[in-house]
Amino acid sequence: MKKANNINIFYYLFVLFLVISVFACKSSKSAYISDLESFITKVEKEYPNYTDKDWEEVNQDYDKLSNIRYQEIENSLTTEEREKVSDLFDRFQACRVKTSLKEIKNGIKSGLNRASKFIENIVSDTSIINH
């Protein structure tokens, strides 16, 4: 009789463990997706004003979200959740690309301004023409 009670206790503890695991998994998935979405929304609003130091910090936070935390819940995601996470990852990458393009544009603009001033200095030097 005592052995049967031990088996019943073990069975109930096992079922309780499964139920807790399922709810914990759903909770951590929801928390992860919510945290990722909040992070991406914040980056999209603020990235035009980020300095290089800001980008370093943001990239570290993104790495934690996209690598470490993602691996913890990856296997429990549904197809729909995976697509949502993928979309969020893409939105972050778009912010990084836009920042890079802005830096390239500013570099080209600066180079053109320097070239223009260089040409003006050459043209305004009348000693070249007088000799």
NORFEN-V63402 format. One record per pair of residues at least 24 apart in sequence whose C-alpha atoms are under 6 Angstrom apart, sorted by the first residue. I is the first residue (numbers start at 0). J is the second residue. If there is no record, write none. Layout:
i/j
I/J
I/J
//
This chain:
none
//
